[in-house]
Amino acid sequence: MTQPKALQKLLQAIANGSISPETALEKLKYLPFESLDEFAKIDHHRQLRTGFPEVIWGADKTPEQIIKIMTAMRKNAVVMATRIEPEVYHELKIAIRDLIYYPDARICALPTQEPPNQIGTISILTAGTADIPVAEEAAVTAELCGFEVIRLWDVGVAGIHRLLSNSQVVYDADVLIVVAGMEGALPSVVAGMADCPVIAVPTSVGYGASFGGVAPLLTMLNSCAAGIGVVNIDNGFGAAILAGQILRTARKIG
């Protein structure tokens, strides 16, 4: 445990009755982090504060840095790293033998003895097959965090009958994540059918005029359908965490 003096002071305060255990718990939410060779500060209590653990952004980190961070985070309920390319995974696997790799999502994770169990179903739709990697990032993230996930791929507006023939997936969802590139129209259509929140994820899939995902991003932001929230381009991870927070908040209110 980091910051031992602060922790000792807090424990003494509980022992002498100057603060309550409930107040101490609130203070603990903001106390500990662990420094690793000055290149990272691991937030071990992020799950206590926010409901979801800290996740490693794998791109732009060296394999050595990722190995050290994942090893230090082993005691967490969920340990995962996003945007891990296959060649990086092979290097990580040498040092971390039990590492699991999800190639479509480009996510690495450590196995958990007691996987989290969350209430709620997240349905994830893609407009096209090329949107699947971003959608899988969302799906695997949600599953590792303990949510049930339903996948429905390649139901874009260019063949709207494909969506309509699978409309039950939309109706049964507690939260929907809709992933689309090109013009990004699918979230608006889905939001016109759904009675739950819709999280729109623009992807960088498309011809030159899509400007690397800017065109679908603007389409989604300008949607006339109510109940849509939009995350950044290719941000499947962020969409999954937002969906999880919506479900957790609904459970607290209920």
Wavefront OBJ file of the C-alpha trace (Angstrom):
o trace
v 0.000 0.000 0.000
v 1.362 3.403 -0.953
v 1.373 6.530 1.212
v 1.854 4.464 4.414
v 1.983 7.468 6.777
v -1.335 8.790 5.545
v -2.876 5.340 5.790
v -1.518 4.830 9.319
v -2.930 8.183 10.402
v -6.320 7.252 8.962
v -6.356 3.873 10.731
v -5.420 5.516 14.021
v -8.288 7.969 13.604
v -10.718 5.077 13.166
v -9.261 3.304 16.200
v -9.611 6.301 18.497
v -13.083 7.105 17.194
v -12.318 10.539 15.772
v -13.738 9.524 12.390
v -16.299 6.899 11.433
v -15.573 3.872 9.221
v -17.902 5.389 6.599
v -15.878 8.607 6.495
v -12.661 6.598 6.324
v -13.973 4.681 3.330
v -14.645 7.944 1.513
v -11.091 9.098 2.245
v -9.634 5.781 1.053
v -11.255 6.274 -2.340
v -8.804 9.083 -3.057
v -5.713 7.871 -1.211
v -3.573 5.212 -2.854
v -1.550 5.141 -6.014
v 1.630 3.271 -6.794
v 4.591 4.782 -8.642
v 6.479 2.560 -11.066
v 9.976 3.766 -11.950
v 8.573 7.282 -12.452
v 6.891 6.326 -15.763
v 3.484 5.380 -14.326
v 1.318 5.968 -11.271
v -1.208 3.164 -10.867
v -4.563 4.163 -9.432
v -5.464 1.054 -7.424
v -8.670 2.513 -6.012
v -10.249 3.734 -9.227
v -12.768 0.898 -9.069
v -13.684 1.884 -5.517
v -14.367 5.462 -6.664
v -15.885 4.946 -10.099
v -17.043 1.319 -10.224
v -14.542 0.346 -12.937
v -10.817 -0.374 -12.641
v -7.989 1.496 -14.242
v -7.270 0.179 -17.737
v -3.929 0.305 -19.535
v -3.707 2.199 -22.821
v -1.358 -0.150 -24.657
v -0.505 1.935 -27.706
v 2.550 4.181 -27.316
v 3.845 2.167 -24.336
v 6.786 -0.206 -24.559
v 6.217 -3.914 -23.859
v 8.440 -3.560 -20.795
v 6.267 -0.778 -19.400
v 3.063 -2.752 -20.026
v 4.532 -5.831 -18.323
v 5.475 -3.857 -15.221
v 2.073 -2.164 -15.018
v 0.083 -5.371 -15.495
v 2.201 -7.200 -12.940
v 1.636 -4.438 -10.383
v -2.121 -4.491 -11.052
v -2.557 -8.251 -10.623
v -4.584 -7.913 -7.417
v -7.231 -5.806 -9.162
v -10.545 -7.422 -10.091
v -9.955 -6.730 -13.794
v -6.566 -6.172 -15.440
v -6.686 -5.285 -19.117
v -4.749 -3.344 -21.742
v -6.260 -1.906 -24.919
v -4.796 -1.362 -28.395
v -2.318 -4.217 -28.177
v -1.029 -5.317 -31.571
v -0.295 -9.038 -32.124
v 3.479 -8.602 -32.163
v 3.340 -6.748 -28.842
v 1.145 -9.466 -27.360
v 3.724 -12.117 -28.249
v 6.370 -10.155 -26.344
v 4.066 -9.741 -23.358
v 3.162 -13.425 -23.346
v 6.797 -14.399 -22.746
v 6.788 -12.558 -19.416
v 3.116 -13.054 -18.466
v 2.308 -16.684 -19.244
v -1.393 -16.573 -18.353
v -2.143 -13.503 -20.477
v -5.289 -13.755 -22.621
v -5.505 -12.020 -26.000
v -8.620 -10.937 -27.885
v -7.265 -10.272 -31.393
v -10.327 -8.599 -32.931
v -10.584 -6.203 -29.993
v -6.791 -5.842 -29.619
v -7.196 -6.301 -25.855
v -4.987 -8.234 -23.441
v -6.310 -9.315 -20.053
v -5.312 -11.378 -17.066
v -7.690 -14.158 -15.996
v -9.759 -13.450 -12.891
v -10.705 -16.024 -10.275
v -13.968 -14.232 -9.497
v -15.176 -12.401 -12.622
v -17.382 -9.397 -11.829
v -21.106 -9.887 -12.335
v -23.065 -6.808 -13.374
v -26.784 -6.467 -14.013
v -27.932 -5.401 -17.460
v -27.594 -6.242 -21.144
v -25.545 -4.167 -23.571
v -26.400 -4.755 -27.220
v -23.747 -3.690 -29.718
v -24.527 -3.100 -33.394
v -22.270 -2.300 -36.334
v -23.171 -0.711 -39.632
v -20.621 -2.818 -41.494
v -18.086 -5.600 -41.139
v -15.229 -3.085 -41.193
v -16.591 -1.562 -37.954
v -16.223 -4.833 -36.031
v -12.754 -4.148 -34.474
v -14.067 -1.044 -32.695
v -17.268 -2.849 -31.737
v -15.278 -5.803 -30.380
v -13.221 -3.409 -28.245
v -16.510 -2.286 -26.711
v -17.859 -5.834 -26.398
v -14.783 -7.351 -24.758
v -14.427 -4.384 -22.401
v -18.046 -4.744 -21.294
v -17.714 -8.510 -20.852
v -14.529 -8.217 -18.815
v -16.349 -5.709 -16.602
v -19.089 -8.280 -16.000
v -21.920 -7.290 -18.347
v -23.907 -9.487 -20.693
v -23.256 -8.480 -24.313
v -25.333 -9.154 -27.425
v -23.587 -8.680 -30.786
v -25.304 -7.781 -34.070
v -22.941 -7.046 -36.950
v -23.420 -5.600 -40.440
v -26.899 -4.088 -40.188
v -26.229 -0.664 -41.695
v -28.690 1.613 -43.462
v -27.533 0.535 -46.922
v -29.646 -2.589 -46.316
v -32.068 -1.490 -43.634
v -34.031 -4.775 -43.860
v -31.108 -6.476 -42.087
v -31.704 -4.299 -39.028
v -35.484 -4.573 -39.143
v -35.332 -8.353 -39.281
v -33.284 -8.287 -36.058
v -35.324 -5.596 -34.315
v -35.801 -7.753 -31.196
v -32.131 -7.192 -30.337
v -32.850 -3.467 -30.198
v -36.031 -3.898 -28.162
v -34.426 -6.233 -25.594
v -31.371 -4.069 -24.828
v -30.881 -2.079 -21.641
v -28.253 0.079 -23.372
v -27.283 0.121 -27.055
v -23.881 0.830 -28.535
v -24.059 1.563 -32.260
v -20.812 1.626 -34.235
v -20.711 3.128 -37.725
v -18.364 4.708 -40.220
v -19.052 6.181 -43.668
v -21.942 8.642 -43.128
v -22.731 7.330 -39.617
v -26.520 7.246 -39.980
v -27.222 3.981 -38.144
v -27.420 5.396 -34.568
v -30.225 7.775 -35.583
v -32.251 4.932 -37.051
v -31.691 2.726 -34.003
v -32.537 5.538 -31.584
v -35.858 5.963 -33.395
v -36.681 2.338 -32.532
v -35.235 1.987 -29.025
v -36.594 2.836 -25.568
v -33.128 2.879 -23.959
v -29.996 5.053 -24.196
v -28.003 4.800 -27.434
v -24.252 5.375 -27.430
v -22.963 6.209 -30.897
v -19.388 5.381 -31.885
v -18.057 6.887 -35.127
v -15.301 4.901 -36.818
v -12.538 5.957 -39.164
v -13.925 3.627 -41.850
v -14.832 5.283 -45.150
v -13.651 7.028 -48.273
v -11.656 10.255 -48.250
v -14.591 12.566 -47.636
v -15.299 10.796 -44.350
v -12.111 12.519 -43.093
v -11.001 9.624 -40.939
v -14.240 9.447 -38.981
v -15.035 13.161 -38.718
v -18.013 12.880 -41.098
v -19.815 10.146 -39.096
v -18.907 11.965 -35.878
v -20.667 15.120 -37.108
v -23.645 13.115 -38.355
v -24.062 11.534 -34.940
v -23.674 14.847 -33.126
v -26.299 16.369 -35.428
v -28.770 13.514 -35.041
v -32.427 14.515 -34.799
v -33.214 11.357 -32.817
v -33.437 11.836 -29.056
v -31.491 9.810 -26.514
v -28.139 9.553 -28.320
v -24.768 10.184 -26.705
v -21.626 10.253 -28.841
v -18.075 9.216 -27.947
v -14.878 9.927 -29.827
v -13.804 8.332 -33.097
v -12.968 4.603 -32.753
v -13.506 4.769 -28.981
v -15.145 1.410 -28.354
v -13.620 1.240 -24.888
v -15.136 4.561 -23.843
v -18.542 3.507 -25.147
v -18.468 0.316 -23.064
v -17.549 2.165 -19.868
v -20.270 4.752 -20.460
v -22.828 1.974 -21.029
v -21.680 0.326 -17.817
v -22.016 3.549 -15.853
v -25.557 4.030 -17.175
v -26.516 0.538 -16.013
v -24.830 0.939 -12.633
v -26.545 4.275 -12.040
v -29.924 2.808 -12.977
v -29.354 -0.025 -10.498
v -28.531 2.432 -7.698
v -31.651 4.469 -8.374
v -33.786 1.347 -8.640
l 1 2 3 4 5 6 7 8 9 10 11 12 13 14 15 16 17 18 19 20 21 22 23 24 25 26 27 28 29 30 31 32 33 34 35 36 37 38 39 40 41 42 43 44 45 46 47 48 49 50 51 52 53 54 55 56 57 58 59 60 61 62 63 64 65 66 67 68 69 70 71 72 73 74 75 76 77 78 79 80 81 82 83 84 85 86 87 88 89 90 91 92 93 94 95 96 97 98 99 100 101 102 103 104 105 106 107 108 109 110 111 112 113 114 115 116 117 118 119 120 121 122 123 124 125 126 127 128 129 130 131 132 133 134 135 136 137 138 139 140 141 142 143 144 145 146 147 148 149 150 151 152 153 154 155 156 157 158 159 160 161 162 163 164 165 166 167 168 169 170 171 172 173 174 175 176 177 178 179 180 181 182 183 184 185 186 187 188 189 190 191 192 193 194 195 196 197 198 199 200 201 202 203 204 205 206 207 208 209 210 211 212 213 214 215 216 217 218 219 220 221 222 223 224 225 226 227 228 229 230 231 232 233 234 235 236 237 238 239 240 241 242 243 244 245 246 247 248 249 250 251 252 253 254
